[in-house]
């Protein structure tokens, strides 16, 4: 999964998979771009033979409404490309008490989920203790 600067921010809480608190994000360090790019597969851009508007109470495409054509799967549902720069294979610096205690660097590839103000890692606390020895 790819993250950008809108996803992970300074002062977010970081937890392990078993809900052990590691601290807060002190710094987000961008890295080189990830090798596998994200995108829409060609198979996902399928279109329907029947336009959904034709089932509506009053079809308006005949009157000049371009919506059904511009908001189709083939037109990527009229969305704009995301211009936010990815953090790539970067890392986050985490620590407790403003980074004075338990400071560690965690690669972005170890993050499982980001939700509201919480970052959850893929690893349990005992796995992190073993890897730090």
Secondary structure, DSSP 8 states (H G I E B T S, - for coil): ---BTTTS-TT-EEE-TT--EEEEEEEEE--S--SS-----GGGG---SS-GGGGSSS--GGGT--HHHHTSTTTGGG-------B-TT-EEEEEETTTTEEEEEEEGGGEEEEETTEEEESS-HHHHHHHH-
